[in-house]
Amino acid sequence: MPATPSPSAEAPGGPPLDPSRSTAGGGVPRDVPPQDAPARTALSRRIRRLIPRTFQGRLTLGFVGVVTLTLVLVTGLAINRLDDYFSAQEQQNLKTRTAAVANIVKVFIDREAGIRPVIGLDNEVDPGVAALLANDEILQPLADQIAQADLRVRLGSTSQGGDGTRAFVPSPSADYAAHLLAAPLPGQTREAIGRTDLFPIQDPLTPWALEVTLSNPYTYRSTTIADLTVVVGLVALVALVVAIAVASLLARRFTTGLRRLTEASRGIAEGDLTARVPAEMASAGASEIVALSRQFNTMAAQLEESVEIIRRDRDRSREFLADVSHELRTPIAALRTFNELLREGAGMDPDARAEFLESSSQQLERLDWLAQNLLELSKLDSGLVLLDLRPDDLRVAVESAVEQAEAAARKRGVELTLGLPARPVRIRHDPQRIGQVVSNLVGNALKFTSRGGSVVVQLEPYRDGALIRVGDTGVGIDASELPRIFDRFYRGSLANEARSSGSGLGLAIVRSIVDMHHGRISVESRLGRGSAFTVYLPHDPRAGETVQPADETATAGTESASQPSTS
Ligand code: ADP
């Protein structure tokens, strides 16, 4: 098949697809579009403009189109069939009338002819009969009242044909006619149809025949058809109006769901992330639209949630940055002051110089501690840290972390005890990171427990995994502060005396590590009585399981807070 040039290939400004079409050198393009192409395009554009643009409009138009077509076909066919039926009826009617006319004429002829032959052997009609039929008073009433049509009567002889049938031989002198003169009855019209019937008369001497022809009779056919057409047309019109009403109602119903979807998506596009398809719409109506609405709502909910998470992350990052700047500014300001004081002459005094240098060293230590913790936390958060998961005995990591804290405990005069199970607790974990968790928790417990108090670390198997508990008899945590202690840079109101050594990042780091292990951390505390942190670690973090420890619920008078594995 030869390729037809596509109009879309000739987008304005686009390069010609076919090099042979180039008009360079003044040549005439080969594929000149036909002359009537613009006219046709204009026509199709005009037709397209007539088609409604909305889905509802198109549905209505389609439905009404189908109904109209059906009505036109049914009406046309019905009227056509009725016309045929009435035509057949009229023929039957004419036949009856010819027979009636023939009977009456025969009675007149018989009465006139008596025993004389009506048609002689020479095929001439009896003069008496001829005179009778020529009399208008005989045929005219017959034409007006019986035939109700133009009437023609012929007499003649019959001759025997070879095949046994008798042929009519009309007598040249016996041809009589009468035109219909009577006025039509209401509803009657003349119709251009006709009928001729032959009535052979068995005369023993000379058999003859009577031919009756009726033409242009009065009938009710065309009036009846016209009346019927009007009635059917009216019925069709009513049906069409009903169809239009029903079609637009149905189309409106079909498209309501789509309209709600459009409204909801417009709302989302304009920034209203709470926009949804109303619940009653998302559960009633066409199943496809219901499915689409539900899908849309799910998608919108996910979008809203994601944006909320991103927004929260952004806020948290802002707060974090502000906190970091604040935390850095304090030691830097202190260092600058010491530096200035030393330059301004305080450096000449050995005692003052020693004190300032000692304070500077503390501030530098604090800066270093802060930098290390920040680095650690950002690595954990960014996912850059990959856990070195090993199926080792958890007792080893816990024990070594506690051992490292023993010196500090002695220094602070706090009793530090460790309770380990007799059997190895083999779960898949990163020993170094879990050691860090225990160190941070024990460090806090020692920090917030006054001299003479005690800190107890316990490890025990729990279900498939394990529980690590760090309890102390320290200052405790206020109930209102419990939900915030895992936030970055958060320091409790009772942390005053330990303030210089804290960064407010320790528990945030603990939570990140526990999260990475798909574990869970919770805390129970009572002001002035102490706190207990419980870490649940699953058997294998790669399975992604998190289990709520059974004995984690708060006891009476005890405040508790728990952190899920994912924050
Ligand atoms: P920091 O490094 O300053 O201790 P953390 O993130 O470790 O920061 O702890 C945050 C806050 O939680 C502390 O300032 C303190 O108020 C509270 N907290 C943590 N552990 C304990 C504890 N064992 N006893 C009392 N309060 C605690």
Boltz pocket constraint, residues with backbone or C-beta under 6 A from the ligand:
constraints:
  - pocket:
      binder: B
      contacts: [[A, 440], [A, 441], [A, 444], [A, 445], [A, 446], [A, 448], [A, 472], [A, 474], [A, 475], [A, 476], [A, 477], [A, 485], [A, 486], [A, 487], [A, 490], [A, 491], [A, 492], [A, 493], [A, 494], [A, 495], [A, 498], [A, 499], [A, 501], [A, 502], [A, 503], [A, 504], [A, 505], [A, 506], [A, 507], [A, 508], [A, 531]]
      max_distance: 6.0
